[in-house]
Amino acid sequence: MSEFDALPDSWTVWTESADQCVLVYRPDVFDSHAFPAPCLPTIYLTHGRRSRRPGSELDPDPTDPWFVTLFLEPEVSRDAERFDSRAAAVAGAITLAERFADGEVDYRDRYQVPREEYFTKLDELTGRG
């Protein structure tokens, strides 16, 4: 049994390790053919800062917080949510994935330069259309 069993079907666990998990939304649709590869909506669950380099002396301390961040593109994200444990962060990531899949996350406000075709497809997939 995986800790991500409750993840909505529209989301996929892309990678998973002890200190990081990457979840992606509809990789069958946002597959870099119809939309640029950076447009794949992604949730990062990280122990400690996301920007730290693996194997560095800055590996997370067991008491470091966990962060859940939704990225629509590398420079377009929703503010990270902070959690005290991996279990709480996994639950937070699943809740965020559910909210996104149900059309409850407003992604349009995150963009300075809108991608109308991308928004139209996200609206269609999340029932916001």
C-alpha positions in Angstrom: 0.0 0.0 0.0 1.4 3.4 -1.1 1.1 6.5 0.9 -0.3 8.1 -2.3 -3.2 5.6 -2.8 -5.7 8.4 -2.2 -4.2 10.6 -5.0 -6.7 11.5 -7.7 -6.5 9.4 -10.9 -5.5 12.6 -12.8 -2.3 12.8 -10.8 0.7 10.5 -11.1 3.7 9.9 -8.8 6.6 10.8 -11.1 9.4 10.2 -8.6 9.6 9.4 -5.0 12.5 9.3 -2.5 13.0 9.7 1.2 13.3 13.5 1.0 11.3 14.4 -2.2 8.2 13.4 -4.2 7.1 14.8 -7.5 3.5 14.5 -8.6 2.4 15.4 -12.1 -1.0 16.2 -13.5 -2.2 14.5 -16.6 1.1 13.6 -18.3 -0.9 12.0 -21.0 -2.2 15.5 -22.0 0.7 17.8 -21.0 3.2 15.6 -22.8 5.3 18.3 -24.5 3.7 17.7 -27.9 0.6 20.0 -27.7 2.0 22.1 -24.9 5.6 23.0 -23.9 7.1 20.5 -21.4 7.3 23.2 -18.7 3.5 23.4 -18.7 3.1 20.1 -16.9 1.4 21.0 -13.6 3.6 19.6 -10.9 3.4 19.2 -7.1 6.8 19.0 -5.3 6.8 17.6 -1.8 10.3 18.3 -0.3 12.0 17.8 3.1 13.7 21.1 3.8 14.4 23.7 1.1 13.6 22.6 -2.5 16.6 24.4 -3.8 19.2 22.4 -1.8 21.5 20.1 -3.8 21.3 16.3 -3.2 24.3 15.0 -1.3 25.4 18.4 0.0 26.2 19.1 3.5 22.8 20.8 3.7 20.9 17.6 3.6 17.8 18.0 5.7 17.9 17.6 9.4 15.1 15.2 10.6 13.5 18.2 12.3 13.4 20.3 9.1 9.9 21.1 7.8 8.3 19.6 4.7 7.0 21.8 1.9 4.3 21.2 -0.7 4.5 23.5 -3.8 2.4 23.5 -6.9 4.2 24.6 -10.1 2.4 25.4 -13.3 5.8 26.2 -14.9 9.3 26.6 -13.4 8.7 30.3 -12.7 5.0 30.1 -12.0 4.0 28.6 -8.7 1.7 28.7 -5.8 3.2 29.6 -2.4 4.5 26.6 -0.6 2.6 25.1 2.3 4.7 24.0 5.3 4.2 20.8 7.3 5.9 19.3 10.3 6.1 15.7 9.1 6.2 13.7 5.9 2.8 12.2 6.6 1.2 15.6 7.0 2.9 16.8 3.8 1.7 13.8 1.9 -1.9 14.5 3.1 -1.4 18.1 2.2 -0.2 17.2 -1.3 -3.1 14.9 -1.9 -5.6 17.6 -0.7 -3.9 20.1 -3.1 -4.0 17.6 -6.0 -7.8 17.0 -5.3 -8.5 20.7 -5.1 -6.6 21.2 -8.4 -8.3 18.3 -10.1 -11.7 19.6 -9.0 -11.1 23.1 -10.4 -10.7 24.8 -7.0 -7.2 26.2 -7.5 -7.1 29.5 -9.4 -4.1 29.2 -11.7 -4.9 32.2 -14.0 -3.8 34.7 -11.3 -0.3 33.3 -11.2 0.5 34.4 -14.7 1.7 37.8 -15.9 1.5 36.7 -19.5 -1.5 34.4 -20.0 -1.3 31.2 -22.0 -4.9 31.1 -23.3 -4.8 27.7 -25.0 -3.2 26.2 -21.9 -5.8 27.8 -19.6 -8.6 26.5 -21.9 -7.3 22.9 -21.6 -6.9 23.1 -17.9 -10.4 24.6 -17.5 -11.8 21.7 -19.6 -9.9 19.1 -17.6 -10.7 20.5 -14.2 -14.4 21.4 -14.9 -13.9 25.1 -14.8 -15.0 25.6 -18.4 
